[in-house]
Amino acid sequence: MGLFMGIDASASGLTAERLRMDVISNNIANSNTTRTDRGGAYRRRFVVFEPRLREPKTFEKTLMRAVGLSRQAGEGVRAVSIMEDTTQGPLVYDPGHPDANADGYVEKPNVHIVNEMVDMITAQRAYEANATSISAAKAMANKALEIGK
């Protein structure tokens, strides 16, 4: 894997984790929204990722076969979609609420703040790890350039 391929893979991770943090922030901001444009309470959203794969070169295929590997080489990650969690939110008895049903219950969003904060911390740590990886690749390139002096 070349120097710039490593930076590109880490950059894709930065982009993916930034999107994940944006979606988590939106979940937290709507944790009390009981009415949306589509009707009903807000539904928690989450990002679905998949690896960016590339076909290994002929030499890499030979090495992979010799070692017993058959997978493609990775080049980072991409966000495939933003999905909606379809689980029902908690029902709270509040007959005076404008969104209450005939029995007086209001469906609250299925967003759990503690879970969202944990997800936010893991997204932040992954973002930091990718940024550190880019910094390390940059430092290695600078050291390699110093060898020629």
C-alpha positions in Angstrom: 0.0 0.0 0.0 1.5 3.3 -1.0 1.8 6.4 1.1 -1.0 8.3 -0.6 -3.3 5.3 -0.6 -3.0 5.2 3.2 -3.8 8.9 3.5 -6.8 8.4 1.2 -8.1 5.5 3.3 -7.8 7.6 6.5 -9.4 10.6 4.7 -12.4 8.4 3.9 -12.6 7.5 7.5 -12.6 11.1 8.5 -15.4 11.9 6.1 -17.4 8.9 7.3 -17.0 9.7 11.0 -17.9 13.3 10.4 -21.2 12.2 8.8 -21.8 9.8 11.7 -21.3 12.6 14.2 -23.7 14.8 12.2 -26.4 12.1 12.3 -25.8 11.5 16.1 -26.1 15.3 16.7 -29.4 15.3 14.8 -30.7 12.4 16.9 -29.8 14.3 20.1 -31.3 17.5 18.9 -34.6 15.7 18.1 -34.7 13.6 21.3 -38.0 15.3 22.4 -39.6 15.8 19.0 -43.1 14.1 19.0 -44.3 15.4 15.7 -42.4 15.3 12.4 -43.3 16.2 8.8 -44.0 12.6 8.1 -46.2 12.2 11.1 -45.4 10.6 14.4 -42.5 10.8 16.7 -38.9 11.3 15.5 -37.1 8.1 14.7 -33.4 7.6 15.5 -31.2 7.5 12.5 -27.8 5.7 12.0 -25.2 5.5 9.2 -24.4 2.3 7.4 -20.8 1.9 6.2 -19.2 -0.5 3.8 -15.5 -1.0 2.9 -14.1 0.5 -0.2 -12.5 -2.4 -1.9 -10.0 -2.6 -4.8 -8.9 -5.5 -7.0 -5.4 -6.5 -5.9 -2.6 -6.2 -8.4 -1.1 -9.4 -10.0 1.8 -9.4 -7.6 -0.4 -8.9 -4.6 -2.7 -11.8 -5.8 0.3 -14.1 -6.0 1.4 -13.1 -2.4 -2.2 -13.5 -1.1 -2.5 -16.9 -2.6 0.8 -18.0 -1.2 -0.3 -16.9 2.3 -3.8 -18.3 1.9 -5.8 -15.0 1.7 -8.6 -14.5 -0.8 -10.0 -11.2 0.1 -9.7 -7.9 -1.8 -7.5 -5.2 -0.5 -9.3 -2.3 1.4 -9.0 1.4 0.5 -11.0 2.9 3.3 -14.7 3.2 4.0 -17.8 4.8 2.5 -21.2 5.6 3.9 -23.8 3.6 2.0 -27.0 5.0 3.5 -28.6 6.6 6.5 -31.2 4.2 7.9 -34.1 4.9 10.3 -34.5 2.8 13.5 -38.0 1.4 13.2 -38.4 0.4 16.9 -41.3 2.1 18.7 -40.5 4.8 21.1 -41.8 4.7 24.7 -45.4 5.6 25.3 -46.0 8.2 27.9 -49.5 8.9 29.4 -50.2 12.6 28.8 -53.8 13.2 27.8 -53.3 17.0 27.6 -50.5 16.7 25.0 -51.6 17.8 21.4 -50.0 14.6 20.0 -51.7 12.2 22.4 -53.7 9.3 20.9 -57.3 8.4 21.8 -56.1 6.7 25.0 -54.1 9.7 26.1 -50.6 8.2 25.3 -47.9 10.1 23.5 -45.2 8.2 21.6 -41.8 9.7 22.4 -38.8 9.4 20.1 -36.8 6.2 20.3 -33.6 8.1 21.0 -31.6 7.2 24.1 -29.3 10.1 25.0 -26.8 7.8 26.8 -26.5 5.5 23.8 -26.1 8.5 21.5 -23.3 10.0 23.7 -21.5 6.7 23.7 -21.8 6.6 19.9 -20.6 10.2 19.7 -17.5 9.3 21.8 -16.6 6.3 19.6 -17.1 8.4 16.4 -14.9 11.1 17.9 -12.2 8.6 18.8 -12.3 7.0 15.3 -12.0 10.5 13.8 -9.0 11.2 16.0 -7.4 7.9 15.1 -7.7 8.6 11.3 -6.3 12.1 11.8 -3.4 10.7 13.7 -2.8 8.2 10.9 -2.6 11.0 8.4 -0.2 12.9 10.6 2.0 9.8 10.9 2.0 9.3 7.1 3.0 12.9 6.6 5.8 12.6 9.2 7.1 9.5 7.4 7.1 11.2 4.1 9.0 14.2 5.5 11.6 11.8 7.0 11.9 10.0 3.7 12.6 13.3 2.0 15.3 14.1 4.6 17.2 10.9 3.7 18.0 12.4 0.3 19.7 15.5 1.8 
